[in-house]
Amino acid sequence: MKPNMGSADRIVRVLLAVVFSILYFTGTVTGTLGVVLLVLGGVFLLTSVVSFCPLYAPFGISTCPVKKA
């Protein structure tokens, strides 16, 4: 897997994962929506750790900075 996520994208995803987790564990968001947000937060956290988003690949999107030769 070639990384396709830049630093800003990774930071935003980690922050969203933290917010979703806080909303779920404080009981602000419950039920099905809470579980969906918790799973989405887990996916965001996982993709930011590995620097690869599978949804970016088919569309050719990359937020990684271009390396200078």
PLY file of the C-alpha trace (Angstrom):
ply
format ascii 1.0
element vertex 69
property float x
property float y
property float z
element edge 68
property int vertex1
property int vertex2
end_header
0.00 0.00 0.00
1.42 3.31 -1.07
0.55 6.09 1.41
-2.02 8.50 0.04
-2.75 10.67 3.08
-0.89 13.79 4.15
-0.31 15.08 7.67
-3.28 17.44 7.74
-5.65 14.71 6.57
-4.34 12.31 9.21
-4.66 14.90 12.01
-8.24 15.75 11.04
-9.18 12.06 11.02
-7.64 11.45 14.46
-9.46 14.48 15.88
-12.76 13.29 14.41
-12.18 9.82 15.86
-11.58 11.34 19.29
-14.70 13.53 19.04
-16.85 10.57 17.94
-15.51 8.47 20.82
-16.17 11.22 23.36
-19.71 11.69 22.06
-20.39 7.96 22.34
-18.79 7.28 25.72
-20.35 10.33 27.41
-23.77 9.19 26.25
-24.40 12.27 24.12
-25.02 10.10 21.06
-26.59 6.70 21.71
-28.27 3.88 19.87
-27.57 2.99 16.28
-26.14 6.42 15.43
-23.72 6.13 18.34
-22.47 2.74 17.20
-22.13 3.96 13.60
-20.08 6.97 14.77
-17.91 4.75 16.96
-17.18 2.38 14.06
-16.51 5.33 11.73
-14.13 6.77 14.31
-12.31 3.43 14.44
-11.98 3.40 10.65
-10.69 7.00 10.70
-8.13 6.09 13.36
-6.97 2.98 11.50
-6.62 4.76 8.15
-4.69 7.61 9.75
-2.27 5.19 11.42
-1.48 3.35 8.17
-1.60 6.58 6.05
-3.76 4.87 3.45
-7.40 5.51 2.61
-8.95 2.78 0.44
-11.60 5.21 -0.86
-8.92 7.56 -2.21
-7.28 4.86 -4.35
-10.01 4.30 -7.01
-10.39 8.04 -7.53
-6.65 8.73 -7.68
-6.78 11.15 -4.75
-3.63 11.73 -2.75
-3.06 14.33 -0.06
0.58 13.34 0.39
3.09 16.05 -0.41
4.96 15.55 -3.67
8.51 14.36 -3.10
11.17 16.39 -4.88
13.72 14.40 -6.84
0 1
1 2
2 3
3 4
4 5
5 6
6 7
7 8
8 9
9 10
10 11
11 12
12 13
13 14
14 15
15 16
16 17
17 18
18 19
19 20
20 21
21 22
22 23
23 24
24 25
25 26
26 27
27 28
28 29
29 30
30 31
31 32
32 33
33 34
34 35
35 36
36 37
37 38
38 39
39 40
40 41
41 42
42 43
43 44
44 45
45 46
46 47
47 48
48 49
49 50
50 51
51 52
52 53
53 54
54 55
55 56
56 57
57 58
58 59
59 60
60 61
61 62
62 63
63 64
64 65
65 66
66 67
67 68
